Amino acid sequence: MADSQFAKTLDEHHHFPEMVTMKAIGPNTPDFVAAVTRAIQAGLHLKFEPRTRTRVTPNQKHIAVTIEAIAGTASDLAETYERLCKVEGAIMVL
């Protein structure tokens, strides 16, 4: 379960539902991109695959996955970030 203090802070500073942009950086593999997409779909309870943009580093070793979606509640957004942090290979989550 997502940290309640984080969700409370989000609620105090944002008006939900709200469009959010999330980014995860990790290994340049199809599995990483799919895992990030699944984590966001599950955390935000999306019934569709969200719009996803990717950008590969010049050395092709890492990939940045950027997804825009609507977060219905602060708790949903906090849970989504918790899920993203658990994606195997994630080295940065924004």
Contacts in CASP RR format, 6 or more apart in sequence:
PFRMAT RR
TARGET T0000
AUTHOR 0000-0000-0000
METHOD contacts of the structure
MODEL  1
MADSQFAKTLDEHHHFPEMVTMKAIGPNTPDFVAAVTRAIQAGLHLKFEP
RTRTRVTPNQKHIAVTIEAIAGTASDLAETYERLCKVEGAIMVL
1 79 0 8 1.000
2 75 0 8 1.000
2 78 0 8 1.000
2 79 0 8 1.000
2 81 0 8 1.000
2 82 0 8 1.000
3 78 0 8 1.000
3 82 0 8 1.000
6 78 0 8 1.000
6 81 0 8 1.000
7 73 0 8 1.000
7 74 0 8 1.000
7 75 0 8 1.000
7 77 0 8 1.000
7 78 0 8 1.000
8 74 0 8 1.000
10 74 0 8 1.000
10 77 0 8 1.000
10 78 0 8 1.000
11 73 0 8 1.000
11 74 0 8 1.000
14 74 0 8 1.000
16 71 0 8 1.000
16 72 0 8 1.000
16 73 0 8 1.000
16 74 0 8 1.000
16 77 0 8 1.000
17 70 0 8 1.000
17 71 0 8 1.000
17 72 0 8 1.000
17 73 0 8 1.000
18 70 0 8 1.000
18 71 0 8 1.000
18 72 0 8 1.000
19 68 0 8 1.000
19 69 0 8 1.000
19 70 0 8 1.000
19 71 0 8 1.000
20 68 0 8 1.000
20 69 0 8 1.000
20 70 0 8 1.000
20 71 0 8 1.000
20 77 0 8 1.000
21 66 0 8 1.000
21 67 0 8 1.000
21 68 0 8 1.000
22 40 0 8 1.000
22 66 0 8 1.000
22 67 0 8 1.000
22 68 0 8 1.000
22 69 0 8 1.000
22 80 0 8 1.000
22 81 0 8 1.000
22 84 0 8 1.000
22 93 0 8 1.000
22 94 0 8 1.000
23 64 0 8 1.000
23 65 0 8 1.000
23 66 0 8 1.000
23 67 0 8 1.000
23 92 0 8 1.000
23 93 0 8 1.000
23 94 0 8 1.000
24 32 0 8 1.000
24 36 0 8 1.000
24 64 0 8 1.000
24 65 0 8 1.000
24 84 0 8 1.000
24 87 0 8 1.000
24 90 0 8 1.000
24 92 0 8 1.000
24 93 0 8 1.000
24 94 0 8 1.000
25 62 0 8 1.000
25 63 0 8 1.000
25 64 0 8 1.000
25 65 0 8 1.000
25 90 0 8 1.000
25 91 0 8 1.000
25 92 0 8 1.000
25 93 0 8 1.000
25 94 0 8 1.000
26 32 0 8 1.000
26 62 0 8 1.000
26 63 0 8 1.000
26 64 0 8 1.000
26 65 0 8 1.000
26 89 0 8 1.000
26 90 0 8 1.000
26 91 0 8 1.000
26 92 0 8 1.000
27 61 0 8 1.000
27 62 0 8 1.000
27 63 0 8 1.000
27 89 0 8 1.000
28 56 0 8 1.000
28 57 0 8 1.000
28 60 0 8 1.000
28 61 0 8 1.000
28 62 0 8 1.000
28 63 0 8 1.000
29 63 0 8 1.000
32 63 0 8 1.000
32 65 0 8 1.000
32 87 0 8 1.000
32 88 0 8 1.000
32 89 0 8 1.000
32 90 0 8 1.000
33 52 0 8 1.000
33 54 0 8 1.000
33 63 0 8 1.000
33 65 0 8 1.000
35 87 0 8 1.000
35 88 0 8 1.000
36 65 0 8 1.000
36 67 0 8 1.000
36 84 0 8 1.000
36 87 0 8 1.000
36 90 0 8 1.000
37 49 0 8 1.000
37 50 0 8 1.000
37 52 0 8 1.000
37 65 0 8 1.000
37 67 0 8 1.000
39 80 0 8 1.000
39 83 0 8 1.000
39 84 0 8 1.000
39 86 0 8 1.000
39 87 0 8 1.000
40 46 0 8 1.000
40 50 0 8 1.000
40 67 0 8 1.000
40 69 0 8 1.000
40 80 0 8 1.000
40 83 0 8 1.000
40 84 0 8 1.000
41 49 0 8 1.000
41 50 0 8 1.000
42 80 0 8 1.000
42 83 0 8 1.000
43 76 0 8 1.000
43 79 0 8 1.000
43 80 0 8 1.000
43 83 0 8 1.000
44 50 0 8 1.000
44 69 0 8 1.000
44 70 0 8 1.000
44 71 0 8 1.000
44 72 0 8 1.000
44 76 0 8 1.000
44 77 0 8 1.000
44 80 0 8 1.000
45 76 0 8 1.000
46 69 0 8 1.000
50 67 0 8 1.000
50 68 0 8 1.000
50 69 0 8 1.000
51 67 0 8 1.000
51 68 0 8 1.000
51 69 0 8 1.000
52 65 0 8 1.000
52 66 0 8 1.000
52 67 0 8 1.000
53 65 0 8 1.000
53 66 0 8 1.000
53 67 0 8 1.000
54 63 0 8 1.000
54 64 0 8 1.000
54 65 0 8 1.000
54 66 0 8 1.000
55 63 0 8 1.000
55 64 0 8 1.000
55 66 0 8 1.000
56 62 0 8 1.000
56 63 0 8 1.000
56 64 0 8 1.000
57 63 0 8 1.000
57 64 0 8 1.000
62 91 0 8 1.000
71 77 0 8 1.000
71 80 0 8 1.000
81 93 0 8 1.000
84 90 0 8 1.000
84 93 0 8 1.000
85 93 0 8 1.000
END
